[in-house]
Amino acid sequence: MNWKKKSFGLDISESVFRVIQLKKSGSKIKLISYNSLPVPKDIFLDGKIVKIDQAVNLVKKLIREAKGRKISTKFVTACLAENKTFIKLINLELSPHEDALKQIIEESKKHIPYPLEDVYLDWQKANTPEHILIGACPKDIVENCQDMLAKAGLIPLALEIEAVAIVRSLFRNKQKVENPVMIIDLGANRTGLIVYLNNTIPFTLSLNFSGDYLTKKIAEKLKITLTEAEQAKRICGLDKNKADGVIFEILKPEFEILSQRIREAKYFYHEHFHGFNDINELLLTGGGSQIPHLKEYLAEQSNLEVEHGDPTVNIWQHTLILPKNEIYSFATAIGLALRNFFTPDRL
C-alpha cells in the first residue's frame, strides 16, 4: 500500500495543469506539494491532447517546480476531459440468476451517449440496492491521456471522471450526505454541474459557460484588453454598485442563462429520481466561483441555499498553505490526491 500513499493528483484541464501531493501524518492528511501552470491554447482540441510533447514538457515542469516537498514518485491519479465523460445513477436491481456484468452492460446501452464498443465502461454499486453508478469515457480520450502520462514517465493508478474527484474534495471522509446537493464547478473553459446524494452521483452536466467567456464579453462590450476585463470581472462581478453597475449589466444575461440551467437540472432531478428528497443546497467551486456577489445572485435566482464548497475539508495545511485566491481552483487536484486515502466504499 505504501506506493499508493506516495502517489499524487494531477488535474489536466485545457486551461491549467495542477498538481497536489498529500501524506498521512498521524490521523491527518497533510498537504506537502502543490503547483499550477497555464496551458497554451493549442495543446488541446475537442478534449484531446493534440500536442503531446508540449503537454509532456509542461507536466514535467509542473512536477519539477512544485512548491513544498519534491515530488519524486511516478505514481499518479489523473482526471479525464470532463466534457467527454459520462456518469449517471441508473435503476437496476441485479438479478441473482443472471450474470451481473451482462445485466449492467445491457442497461448501460440505454443511457450512454456513445456506442458501447467505443468507450471504457466502469461501474459500482450505490448505497441503495436498486441503483448502479455507471461511468464511461471514449477509448480515444483515455488512451490519449495514458500516452501523454507514459511519455512523461508517470504510472497512472487511476484515470478518474472529474466530478468524482470534486465531490471527494468537498465532503468530509465518511460523511453521510443524505440530502441531495448540487455543485457548480465554474472553470476557465467550461462549467460542470454535479448532483451528489448518498455518497454517489445521480448525474452530471457539462454547461457551455466559462470564466474566460465572461471576460471576453466584458472586453468586447467595453473595448478594453482581456487583462483589464478580467480585473473588472474580479473586482465588480455582480455587484450593482460597482462601476455604476456597468459590469453587472454585461454579466447579468449570461448568469440568467446559468440560473436557468440550474433550475432545469433541479427539475430533471425531481422528475427522474423519485423517492429522494428535493435539492435545496448549492455549492460553488472552481476559480470562476469567486466572482463578487455570485453566491447571492444564484441564491435569489435558483431558490437554493448557496455556499462555497471547501476543497480543503479533508486535508491539513501546516507548513505549506495553498494561496487563498486559488483554493477553489484546486478542488479537482485535491480530490484526485485523496483517492488512495479514502475507504473503498467512498467515491
C-alpha positions as CSV (number, residue, x, y, z in Angstrom):
1,M,0.0,0.0,0.0
2,N,2.9,2.4,0.5
3,W,3.3,3.1,-3.2
4,K,-0.3,4.2,-3.4
5,K,0.1,6.6,-0.5
6,K,3.1,8.2,-2.3
7,S,1.0,8.9,-5.4
8,F,-0.1,12.4,-6.3
9,G,-3.1,14.1,-8.0
10,L,-2.8,15.6,-11.5
11,D,-5.6,17.8,-12.8
12,I,-5.3,18.0,-16.6
13,S,-7.6,20.8,-17.9
14,E,-7.5,22.8,-21.1
15,S,-6.5,26.0,-19.3
16,V,-4.3,25.0,-16.4
17,F,-2.4,21.9,-15.2
18,R,-2.4,21.4,-11.4
19,V,-0.7,19.0,-9.1
20,I,-1.3,18.1,-5.4
21,Q,0.6,15.6,-3.2
22,L,-0.6,14.6,0.2
23,K,0.9,12.5,3.0
24,K,-0.6,10.8,6.0
25,S,0.6,12.4,9.3
26,G,-0.9,10.6,12.3
27,S,-4.7,10.9,11.8
28,K,-4.4,13.8,9.4
29,I,-3.8,14.0,5.7
30,K,-1.1,16.7,5.1
31,L,-0.5,18.9,2.1
32,I,3.1,18.5,1.1
33,S,3.4,19.7,-2.5
34,Y,1.4,21.7,-5.0
35,N,1.8,23.7,-8.2
36,S,-0.2,25.0,-11.2
37,L,0.9,26.1,-14.7
38,P,-1.2,27.7,-17.5
39,V,-1.7,25.7,-20.7
40,P,-1.1,27.1,-24.2
41,K,-4.4,27.4,-26.2
42,D,-3.3,25.0,-28.9
43,I,-2.4,21.9,-26.8
44,F,-6.0,20.6,-26.7
45,L,-8.6,20.1,-29.4
46,D,-12.1,18.8,-28.5
47,G,-10.9,17.3,-25.2
48,K,-7.9,15.5,-26.7
49,I,-4.2,16.5,-26.3
50,V,-3.0,17.2,-29.8
51,K,0.5,18.4,-28.9
52,I,1.7,15.5,-26.8
53,D,5.3,16.6,-26.5
54,Q,4.3,20.1,-25.3
55,A,2.0,18.6,-22.7
56,V,4.7,16.2,-21.5
57,N,7.1,19.1,-21.0
58,L,4.5,21.1,-19.1
59,V,3.8,18.1,-16.8
60,K,7.5,17.6,-16.1
61,K,7.9,21.3,-15.4
62,L,4.8,21.3,-13.1
63,I,6.3,18.4,-11.1
64,R,9.9,19.7,-11.1
65,E,8.9,23.2,-9.8
66,A,6.3,22.1,-7.3
67,K,6.1,24.2,-4.1
68,G,6.9,22.3,-0.9
69,R,8.4,18.9,-0.9
70,K,10.0,17.5,-4.1
71,I,7.7,15.1,-6.0
72,S,9.8,12.0,-6.7
73,T,7.1,9.3,-7.1
74,K,6.0,8.2,-10.6
75,F,2.5,7.1,-9.4
76,V,-0.3,9.4,-10.3
77,T,-4.1,9.7,-10.3
78,A,-5.2,11.9,-13.1
79,C,-8.6,13.2,-14.5
80,L,-10.2,12.8,-17.9
81,A,-11.7,15.5,-20.0
82,E,-14.9,16.4,-18.2
83,N,-16.9,17.3,-21.3
84,K,-16.2,13.8,-22.8
85,T,-17.0,11.7,-19.8
86,F,-20.4,10.4,-18.7
87,I,-21.6,9.4,-15.3
88,K,-25.1,8.5,-14.1
89,L,-27.0,6.6,-11.4
90,I,-29.3,4.0,-13.1
91,N,-32.1,2.0,-11.8
92,L,-31.1,-1.7,-11.9
93,E,-31.8,-4.3,-9.3
94,L,-29.4,-7.1,-10.2
95,S,-31.0,-10.5,-10.6
96,P,-29.0,-13.2,-8.7
97,H,-29.9,-15.6,-11.5
98,E,-28.1,-13.7,-14.3
99,D,-24.5,-12.6,-14.9
100,A,-24.2,-9.2,-13.1
101,L,-21.8,-7.7,-15.7
102,K,-24.0,-8.7,-18.6
103,Q,-27.0,-7.0,-16.9
104,I,-25.1,-3.8,-16.3
105,I,-23.8,-3.7,-19.9
106,E,-27.2,-4.2,-21.4
107,E,-28.8,-1.5,-19.2
108,S,-25.9,0.9,-19.8
109,K,-26.6,0.8,-23.6
110,K,-29.8,2.7,-22.9
111,H,-28.0,5.6,-21.1
112,I,-24.5,6.1,-22.5
113,P,-24.4,8.7,-25.4
114,Y,-21.7,6.7,-27.2
115,P,-21.6,3.3,-28.9
116,L,-20.6,0.9,-26.1
117,E,-17.7,-0.6,-28.2
118,D,-16.1,2.9,-28.4
119,V,-15.9,3.5,-24.6
120,Y,-14.4,2.2,-21.5
121,L,-17.2,1.5,-19.0
122,D,-16.9,1.3,-15.2
123,W,-19.5,0.8,-12.5
124,Q,-20.0,0.4,-8.8
125,K,-22.9,-0.5,-6.6
126,A,-24.7,2.5,-5.0
127,N,-25.9,2.7,-1.4
128,T,-29.4,1.6,-2.5
129,P,-29.8,-2.0,-3.8
130,E,-31.8,-0.9,-6.9
131,H,-29.2,1.5,-8.2
132,I,-25.9,1.2,-10.0
133,L,-23.5,4.1,-10.7
134,I,-22.0,3.9,-14.3
135,G,-19.2,5.9,-15.8
136,A,-17.9,6.0,-19.3
137,C,-15.3,7.7,-21.5
138,P,-14.4,7.3,-25.2
139,K,-11.4,5.0,-25.6
140,D,-9.5,7.5,-27.7
141,I,-9.7,10.1,-24.9
142,V,-8.5,7.6,-22.3
143,E,-5.7,6.3,-24.5
144,N,-4.6,9.8,-25.4
145,C,-4.2,10.6,-21.7
146,Q,-2.4,7.4,-21.0
147,D,0.0,8.1,-23.9
148,M,0.9,11.5,-22.5
149,L,1.4,10.3,-19.0
150,A,3.6,7.4,-20.2
151,K,5.8,9.8,-22.2
152,A,6.1,11.9,-19.1
153,G,7.4,8.9,-17.2
154,L,4.4,8.5,-15.0
155,I,2.4,5.5,-14.0
156,P,-1.4,6.1,-13.6
157,L,-3.1,4.3,-10.7
158,A,-6.4,5.6,-12.0
159,L,-7.9,7.9,-14.5
160,E,-11.0,9.4,-12.9
161,I,-14.0,11.3,-14.0
162,E,-13.6,14.9,-12.7
163,A,-16.9,15.0,-10.9
164,V,-15.9,12.1,-8.7
165,A,-12.7,13.9,-7.7
166,I,-14.6,17.1,-7.0
167,V,-17.1,15.6,-4.6
168,R,-14.4,13.7,-2.8
169,S,-12.7,17.0,-2.0
170,L,-15.8,18.9,-0.9
171,F,-17.3,16.4,1.6
172,R,-15.6,15.0,4.7
173,N,-14.5,11.4,4.5
174,K,-17.2,9.1,5.9
175,Q,-19.7,11.9,5.9
176,K,-23.2,10.7,5.1
177,V,-24.8,13.1,2.6
178,E,-28.5,12.1,2.9
179,N,-29.9,15.3,1.3
180,P,-29.0,16.0,-2.3
181,V,-26.6,18.8,-3.0
182,M,-26.0,20.5,-6.4
183,I,-22.4,21.6,-7.2
184,I,-21.4,24.2,-9.7
185,D,-17.7,23.9,-10.8
186,L,-17.2,27.2,-12.6
187,G,-13.9,27.0,-14.6
188,A,-12.0,29.0,-17.1
189,N,-13.2,26.9,-20.1
190,R,-16.3,25.2,-19.0
191,T,-18.7,24.7,-16.1
192,G,-19.7,21.4,-14.6
193,L,-23.0,20.8,-12.8
194,I,-23.0,17.8,-10.4
195,V,-25.7,16.3,-8.2
196,Y,-24.5,14.4,-5.1
197,L,-26.6,12.2,-2.9
198,N,-25.9,9.2,-0.6
199,N,-22.2,9.3,-1.4
200,T,-22.9,8.8,-5.1
201,I,-23.6,11.0,-8.2
202,P,-27.0,10.7,-9.8
203,F,-26.0,12.7,-12.8
204,T,-23.7,15.5,-14.1
205,L,-24.0,18.1,-16.9
206,S,-21.3,20.0,-18.8
207,L,-22.5,23.6,-19.4
208,N,-21.5,25.9,-22.1
209,F,-20.4,28.6,-19.7
210,S,-17.0,29.7,-18.6
211,G,-14.9,32.3,-16.8
212,D,-13.0,33.1,-20.0
213,Y,-16.2,33.6,-22.0
214,L,-17.4,36.2,-19.4
215,T,-14.0,38.0,-19.6
216,K,-14.3,38.2,-23.4
217,K,-17.8,39.5,-23.2
218,I,-16.7,42.4,-20.9
219,A,-13.7,43.1,-23.2
220,E,-15.9,43.2,-26.3
221,K,-18.6,45.4,-24.8
222,L,-16.2,47.9,-23.2
223,K,-13.5,47.7,-25.9
224,I,-10.7,47.0,-23.4
225,T,-8.0,44.4,-23.1
226,L,-8.6,40.9,-21.8
227,T,-6.4,41.7,-18.8
228,E,-8.4,44.8,-18.0
229,A,-11.7,42.9,-18.5
230,E,-10.5,40.1,-16.1
231,Q,-9.7,42.6,-13.5
232,A,-13.0,44.3,-13.9
233,K,-14.8,40.9,-13.5
234,R,-12.9,40.1,-10.4
235,I,-13.5,43.5,-8.7
236,C,-17.0,44.3,-9.8
237,G,-18.6,41.0,-10.7
238,L,-22.4,41.0,-10.0
239,D,-22.2,44.0,-7.6
240,K,-24.7,46.5,-8.9
241,N,-23.0,49.3,-7.0
242,K,-19.5,48.9,-8.5
243,A,-18.6,50.9,-11.7
244,D,-22.1,52.2,-11.9
245,G,-23.4,48.7,-12.5
246,V,-21.8,48.5,-15.9
247,I,-20.1,45.1,-15.4
248,F,-23.3,43.8,-13.7
249,E,-25.4,44.7,-16.8
250,I,-22.9,42.9,-19.1
251,L,-22.8,39.8,-17.0
252,K,-26.4,39.6,-16.0
253,P,-27.7,38.0,-19.2
254,E,-25.1,35.3,-19.0
255,F,-25.8,34.4,-15.4
256,E,-29.5,34.4,-16.2
257,I,-28.8,31.5,-18.6
258,L,-26.7,29.7,-16.0
259,S,-29.6,30.2,-13.5
260,Q,-32.0,28.7,-16.0
261,R,-29.7,25.6,-16.4
262,I,-29.6,25.2,-12.7
263,R,-33.4,25.3,-12.5
264,E,-33.7,22.8,-15.4
265,A,-31.3,20.4,-13.7
266,K,-33.2,20.7,-10.4
267,Y,-36.5,19.9,-12.3
268,F,-34.8,17.0,-14.1
269,Y,-33.7,15.5,-10.8
270,H,-37.2,15.9,-9.3
271,E,-38.8,14.2,-12.3
272,H,-36.3,11.3,-12.7
273,F,-35.1,10.4,-9.2
274,H,-38.3,9.6,-7.3
275,G,-38.1,8.7,-3.6
276,F,-35.3,11.1,-2.8
277,N,-35.5,14.5,-1.1
278,D,-35.6,17.6,-3.3
279,I,-32.4,19.7,-3.8
280,N,-32.2,22.7,-1.5
281,E,-28.4,23.3,-1.4
282,L,-25.9,24.5,-4.0
283,L,-22.2,24.5,-3.5
284,L,-19.8,26.6,-5.6
285,T,-16.3,25.7,-6.5
286,G,-13.8,26.3,-9.3
287,G,-11.8,29.5,-10.0
288,G,-14.7,31.4,-11.5
289,S,-16.8,30.9,-8.4
290,Q,-15.1,33.8,-6.7
291,I,-17.0,36.4,-8.8
292,P,-18.3,39.0,-6.3
293,H,-22.0,38.6,-5.4
294,L,-22.3,35.4,-7.4
295,K,-23.5,33.5,-4.3
296,E,-26.2,36.0,-3.6
297,Y,-27.3,36.2,-7.2
298,L,-27.7,32.4,-7.7
299,A,-29.5,32.0,-4.3
300,E,-32.1,34.6,-5.5
301,Q,-32.5,33.1,-9.0
302,S,-32.5,29.4,-8.1
303,N,-34.3,29.5,-4.7
304,L,-31.5,27.4,-3.2
305,E,-29.2,27.9,-0.3
306,V,-25.8,28.8,-1.9
307,E,-22.4,28.5,-0.3
308,H,-18.8,28.0,-1.4
309,G,-17.6,24.4,-1.0
310,D,-14.4,23.9,0.9
311,P,-11.9,21.6,-1.0
312,T,-9.6,21.6,2.0
313,V,-12.0,19.9,4.5
314,N,-10.1,16.6,4.3
315,I,-6.5,18.0,4.3
316,W,-4.2,19.6,6.8
317,Q,-2.3,22.7,5.7
318,H,0.6,23.3,8.1
319,T,3.9,24.4,6.8
320,L,2.6,24.5,3.3
321,I,-0.6,26.5,2.5
322,L,-2.5,26.9,-0.8
323,P,-2.9,30.6,-1.9
324,K,-6.3,31.8,-0.7
325,N,-7.4,33.0,-4.1
326,E,-6.6,29.6,-5.7
327,I,-8.1,27.2,-3.2
328,Y,-11.4,26.6,-5.2
329,S,-9.3,26.0,-8.4
330,F,-7.5,23.1,-6.7
331,A,-10.7,21.1,-5.9
332,T,-10.2,18.5,-8.6
333,A,-6.5,18.0,-7.9
334,I,-7.1,17.7,-4.2
335,G,-9.8,15.1,-4.8
336,L,-7.6,13.1,-7.1
337,A,-4.8,13.1,-4.5
338,L,-7.2,12.0,-1.8
339,R,-8.3,8.9,-3.7
340,N,-5.9,6.5,-2.1
341,F,-6.5,7.7,1.5
342,F,-10.3,7.1,1.5
343,T,-12.1,3.9,2.3
344,P,-13.2,1.7,-0.7
345,D,-16.9,2.5,-0.2
346,R,-16.3,6.2,-0.9
347,L,-16.1,7.6,-4.4
